[in-house]
Amino acid sequence: MSIRINLTSIFVDDQARALAFYTARLGFLPKHDVPLGEFRWLTVVGPDDPEGTELLLEPDNHPAARTFRTALADDGIPAASFAVDDVYATHAALAAQGVRFTQDPTPMGPVVTAVLDDTCGNLVQLTAAT
């Protein structure tokens, strides 16, 4: 038996702004953009694996979703974690583009992490093995 993740989601307060950030700043590629009334089924994928795991940029219009997203951000807890080859280099490149970090690169045992603000209500952790 083989089970793998094909889709995961992150609640966002603005789908258009989220798509712009995740593609223009983080380098993800748009995968699906299907209108669903006032919202969209909007996914992105990593540029190195366009058939891989999709990230759904899901509207936080449900009160519980908004409360959850806000509580995580207020407590400094990342809503998602993305692997990178080099946290220090990625941090420098993104910071040069104006991306705001709430945690600069920090060694944490076998990994280095940094945390950024995705402009859509979430904190996102970047991580790389040391």
C-alpha atoms as an extended CHARMM CRD file, in Angstrom:
* protein
*
       130  EXT
         1         1  MET       CA              0.0000000000        0.0000000000        0.0000000000  PROA      1               0.0000000000
         2         2  SER       CA              1.2590000000        3.4870000000       -0.8600000000  PROA      2               0.0000000000
         3         3  ILE       CA             -0.3750000000        6.6340000000        0.4840000000  PROA      3               0.0000000000
         4         4  ARG       CA              0.9090000000       10.0620000000       -0.4730000000  PROA      4               0.0000000000
         5         5  ILE       CA             -0.2200000000       13.6540000000       -0.1810000000  PROA      5               0.0000000000
         6         6  ASN       CA             -1.5980000000       15.0300000000       -3.4290000000  PROA      6               0.0000000000
         7         7  LEU       CA             -3.2980000000       18.1770000000       -2.0780000000  PROA      7               0.0000000000
         8         8  THR       CA             -3.0210000000       20.2920000000        1.0210000000  PROA      8               0.0000000000
         9         9  SER       CA             -4.4660000000       23.7020000000        1.7170000000  PROA      9               0.0000000000
        10        10  ILE       CA             -3.7520000000       26.9900000000        3.3890000000  PROA      10              0.0000000000
        11        11  PHE       CA             -6.4970000000       29.4560000000        4.3180000000  PROA      11              0.0000000000
        12        12  VAL       CA             -5.9870000000       32.8980000000        2.7730000000  PROA      12              0.0000000000
        13        13  ASP       CA             -7.8380000000       36.1610000000        3.2170000000  PROA      13              0.0000000000
        14        14  ASP       CA             -7.5020000000       37.1560000000       -0.4560000000  PROA      14              0.0000000000
        15        15  GLN       CA             -7.0780000000       34.5780000000       -3.2260000000  PROA      15              0.0000000000
        16        16  ALA       CA             -5.7860000000       37.0150000000       -5.8610000000  PROA      16              0.0000000000
        17        17  ARG       CA             -3.1580000000       38.4420000000       -3.5010000000  PROA      17              0.0000000000
        18        18  ALA       CA             -2.2250000000       34.9090000000       -2.4050000000  PROA      18              0.0000000000
        19        19  LEU       CA             -1.7730000000       33.7590000000       -6.0040000000  PROA      19              0.0000000000
        20        20  ALA       CA              0.4290000000       36.7790000000       -6.7360000000  PROA      20              0.0000000000
        21        21  PHE       CA              2.5750000000       36.1720000000       -3.6330000000  PROA      21              0.0000000000
        22        22  TYR       CA              2.9570000000       32.4230000000       -4.0030000000  PROA      22              0.0000000000
        23        23  THR       CA              3.8430000000       32.6960000000       -7.7060000000  PROA      23              0.0000000000
        24        24  ALA       CA              5.7310000000       35.9940000000       -8.0790000000  PROA      24              0.0000000000
        25        25  ARG       CA              7.5480000000       35.9030000000       -4.7300000000  PROA      25              0.0000000000
        26        26  LEU       CA              7.8890000000       32.2180000000       -3.8180000000  PROA      26              0.0000000000
        27        27  GLY       CA              8.1380000000       30.8570000000       -7.3670000000  PROA      27              0.0000000000
        28        28  PHE       CA              5.2490000000       28.3880000000       -7.3130000000  PROA      28              0.0000000000
        29        29  LEU       CA              3.4170000000       27.6970000000      -10.5910000000  PROA      29              0.0000000000
        30        30  PRO       CA             -0.3540000000       28.0410000000      -11.0290000000  PROA      30              0.0000000000
        31        31  LYS       CA             -1.9790000000       24.6210000000      -11.5000000000  PROA      31              0.0000000000
        32        32  HSD       CA             -5.7800000000       24.9630000000      -11.3280000000  PROA      32              0.0000000000
        33        33  ASP       CA             -7.9130000000       28.0910000000      -11.3690000000  PROA      33              0.0000000000
        34        34  VAL       CA            -11.5870000000       27.1550000000      -11.4890000000  PROA      34              0.0000000000
        35        35  PRO       CA            -14.2730000000       29.7550000000      -10.7260000000  PROA      35              0.0000000000
        36        36  LEU       CA            -16.6520000000       28.6780000000       -7.9330000000  PROA      36              0.0000000000
        37        37  GLY       CA            -19.0920000000       31.5260000000       -7.4430000000  PROA      37              0.0000000000
        38        38  GLU       CA            -17.3060000000       34.3710000000       -5.6820000000  PROA      38              0.0000000000
        39        39  PHE       CA            -14.2750000000       32.1590000000       -4.9770000000  PROA      39              0.0000000000
        40        40  ARG       CA            -11.9770000000       29.8650000000       -6.9810000000  PROA      40              0.0000000000
        41        41  TRP       CA            -10.5020000000       26.3830000000       -6.7570000000  PROA      41              0.0000000000
        42        42  LEU       CA             -7.0070000000       27.8060000000       -6.9180000000  PROA      42              0.0000000000
        43        43  THR       CA             -3.9110000000       25.6240000000       -6.6040000000  PROA      43              0.0000000000
        44        44  VAL       CA             -0.1900000000       26.0750000000       -7.0870000000  PROA      44              0.0000000000
        45        45  VAL       CA              2.6690000000       23.5730000000       -7.3770000000  PROA      45              0.0000000000
        46        46  GLY       CA              6.4140000000       23.6390000000       -6.9620000000  PROA      46              0.0000000000
        47        47  PRO       CA              8.3320000000       24.5340000000      -10.1320000000  PROA      47              0.0000000000
        48        48  ASP       CA             10.4760000000       21.3970000000       -9.8730000000  PROA      48              0.0000000000
        49        49  ASP       CA              7.4670000000       19.0750000000       -9.6260000000  PROA      49              0.0000000000
        50        50  PRO       CA              4.5080000000       20.4220000000      -11.6360000000  PROA      50              0.0000000000
        51        51  GLU       CA              2.6650000000       17.1040000000      -11.2610000000  PROA      51              0.0000000000
        52        52  GLY       CA              3.4180000000       16.9110000000       -7.5500000000  PROA      52              0.0000000000
        53        53  THR       CA              1.6060000000       17.9950000000       -4.4220000000  PROA      53              0.0000000000
        54        54  GLU       CA             -0.7710000000       20.8990000000       -4.9580000000  PROA      54              0.0000000000
        55        55  LEU       CA             -1.2700000000       23.7210000000       -2.4750000000  PROA      55              0.0000000000
        56        56  LEU       CA             -4.8670000000       24.9440000000       -2.4110000000  PROA      56              0.0000000000
        57        57  LEU       CA             -5.1620000000       28.6720000000       -1.6930000000  PROA      57              0.0000000000
        58        58  GLU       CA             -8.4440000000       28.2850000000        0.1320000000  PROA      58              0.0000000000
        59        59  PRO       CA            -10.6180000000       31.2670000000        1.0890000000  PROA      59              0.0000000000
        60        60  ASP       CA            -10.9850000000       31.7700000000        4.8290000000  PROA      60              0.0000000000
        61        61  ASN       CA            -14.6260000000       32.8290000000        4.4960000000  PROA      61              0.0000000000
        62        62  HSD       CA            -15.8340000000       30.2850000000        7.0620000000  PROA      62              0.0000000000
        63        63  PRO       CA            -15.6820000000       31.9150000000       10.5260000000  PROA      63              0.0000000000
        64        64  ALA       CA            -13.8750000000       28.9050000000       12.0220000000  PROA      64              0.0000000000
        65        65  ALA       CA            -11.2220000000       29.0210000000        9.2820000000  PROA      65              0.0000000000
        66        66  ARG       CA            -10.6130000000       32.7310000000        9.8060000000  PROA      66              0.0000000000
        67        67  THR       CA            -10.4190000000       32.2760000000       13.5820000000  PROA      67              0.0000000000
        68        68  PHE       CA             -7.9790000000       29.3560000000       13.1940000000  PROA      68              0.0000000000
        69        69  ARG       CA             -5.7690000000       31.2070000000       10.6890000000  PROA      69              0.0000000000
        70        70  THR       CA             -5.6840000000       34.3540000000       12.8260000000  PROA      70              0.0000000000
        71        71  ALA       CA             -4.9550000000       32.4450000000       16.0460000000  PROA      71              0.0000000000
        72        72  LEU       CA             -1.9960000000       30.6370000000       14.4640000000  PROA      72              0.0000000000
        73        73  ALA       CA             -0.5250000000       33.8680000000       13.0970000000  PROA      73              0.0000000000
        74        74  ASP       CA             -1.0920000000       35.7520000000       16.3560000000  PROA      74              0.0000000000
        75        75  ASP       CA              0.7410000000       32.9950000000       18.2540000000  PROA      75              0.0000000000
        76        76  GLY       CA              3.6090000000       32.9620000000       15.7350000000  PROA      76              0.0000000000
        77        77  ILE       CA              2.8040000000       29.4500000000       14.5040000000  PROA      77              0.0000000000
        78        78  PRO       CA              3.4410000000       28.7550000000       10.8070000000  PROA      78              0.0000000000
        79        79  ALA       CA              0.4520000000       27.4560000000        8.8500000000  PROA      79              0.0000000000
        80        80  ALA       CA              2.7360000000       25.6160000000        6.4190000000  PROA      80              0.0000000000
        81        81  SER       CA              6.3410000000       24.5260000000        6.0380000000  PROA      81              0.0000000000
        82        82  PHE       CA              8.2310000000       24.4660000000        2.7550000000  PROA      82              0.0000000000
        83        83  ALA       CA             11.5850000000       22.8020000000        2.1360000000  PROA      83              0.0000000000
        84        84  VAL       CA             14.3450000000       24.7840000000        0.4420000000  PROA      84              0.0000000000
        85        85  ASP       CA             17.9160000000       23.8800000000       -0.4410000000  PROA      85              0.0000000000
        86        86  ASP       CA             19.4690000000       26.7490000000        1.5280000000  PROA      86              0.0000000000
        87        87  VAL       CA             17.4720000000       28.7920000000        4.0540000000  PROA      87              0.0000000000
        88        88  TYR       CA             20.1180000000       31.5130000000        4.2500000000  PROA      88              0.0000000000
        89        89  ALA       CA             20.2040000000       32.0900000000        0.4750000000  PROA      89              0.0000000000
        90        90  THR       CA             16.4100000000       31.8710000000        0.1420000000  PROA      90              0.0000000000
        91        91  HSD       CA             15.9610000000       34.3170000000        3.0180000000  PROA      91              0.0000000000
        92        92  ALA       CA             18.3820000000       36.7790000000        1.4080000000  PROA      92              0.0000000000
        93        93  ALA       CA             16.7060000000       36.5330000000       -2.0100000000  PROA      93              0.0000000000
        94        94  LEU       CA             13.1750000000       36.9080000000       -0.6350000000  PROA      94              0.0000000000
        95        95  ALA       CA             14.1060000000       39.7150000000        1.7620000000  PROA      95              0.0000000000
        96        96  ALA       CA             15.6380000000       41.5710000000       -1.2090000000  PROA      96              0.0000000000
        97        97  GLN       CA             12.2080000000       41.2950000000       -2.9010000000  PROA      97              0.0000000000
        98        98  GLY       CA             10.5560000000       42.8840000000        0.1260000000  PROA      98              0.0000000000
        99        99  VAL       CA              9.2230000000       39.6970000000        1.7410000000  PROA      99              0.0000000000
       100       100  ARG       CA              8.7990000000       40.2710000000        5.4900000000  PROA      100             0.0000000000
       101       101  PHE       CA             10.2590000000       37.6870000000        7.8330000000  PROA      101             0.0000000000
       102       102  THR       CA              9.1510000000       37.1920000000       11.4190000000  PROA      102             0.0000000000
       103       103  GLN       CA             12.1010000000       34.8650000000       12.0810000000  PROA      103             0.0000000000
       104       104  ASP       CA             15.4660000000       35.1560000000       10.3830000000  PROA      104             0.0000000000
       105       105  PRO       CA             17.3820000000       31.9440000000        9.5960000000  PROA      105             0.0000000000
       106       106  THR       CA             17.8740000000       30.0510000000       12.8430000000  PROA      106             0.0000000000
       107       107  PRO       CA             19.6970000000       26.7530000000       13.3750000000  PROA      107             0.0000000000
       108       108  MET       CA             17.4300000000       24.2770000000       15.1940000000  PROA      108             0.0000000000
       109       109  GLY       CA             19.2590000000       21.0070000000       15.6360000000  PROA      109             0.0000000000
       110       110  PRO       CA             19.3400000000       19.1360000000       12.3280000000  PROA      110             0.0000000000
       111       111  VAL       CA             17.6100000000       21.9620000000       10.3910000000  PROA      111             0.0000000000
       112       112  VAL       CA             17.7520000000       25.6920000000        9.7600000000  PROA      112             0.0000000000
       113       113  THR       CA             14.4070000000       27.4890000000        9.6910000000  PROA      113             0.0000000000
       114       114  ALA       CA             13.0880000000       30.9420000000        8.8510000000  PROA      114             0.0000000000
       115       115  VAL       CA              9.5050000000       32.2090000000        8.9860000000  PROA      115             0.0000000000
       116       116  LEU       CA              7.9100000000       34.6400000000        6.5400000000  PROA      116             0.0000000000
       117       117  ASP       CA              4.6080000000       36.4980000000        6.3180000000  PROA      117             0.0000000000
       118       118  ASP       CA              2.6700000000       35.4830000000        3.1890000000  PROA      118             0.0000000000
       119       119  THR       CA              0.6790000000       38.7920000000        3.1070000000  PROA      119             0.0000000000
       120       120  CYS       CA             -2.5630000000       36.7650000000        3.2470000000  PROA      120             0.0000000000
       121       121  GLY       CA             -2.7950000000       36.1490000000        6.9770000000  PROA      121             0.0000000000
       122       122  ASN       CA             -0.3140000000       33.2920000000        7.3820000000  PROA      122             0.0000000000
       123       123  LEU       CA              3.1650000000       32.6160000000        8.5790000000  PROA      123             0.0000000000
       124       124  VAL       CA              5.1230000000       30.1440000000        6.4590000000  PROA      124             0.0000000000
       125       125  GLN       CA              8.2170000000       28.2990000000        7.6480000000  PROA      125             0.0000000000
       126       126  LEU       CA             11.1360000000       27.5910000000        5.3420000000  PROA      126             0.0000000000
       127       127  THR       CA             13.3700000000       24.7130000000        6.3420000000  PROA      127             0.0000000000
       128       128  ALA       CA             16.5340000000       22.9890000000        5.1500000000  PROA      128             0.0000000000
       129       129  ALA       CA             18.6570000000       20.2230000000        6.5860000000  PROA      129             0.0000000000
       130       130  THR       CA             21.9990000000       21.3430000000        7.9930000000  PROA      130             0.0000000000
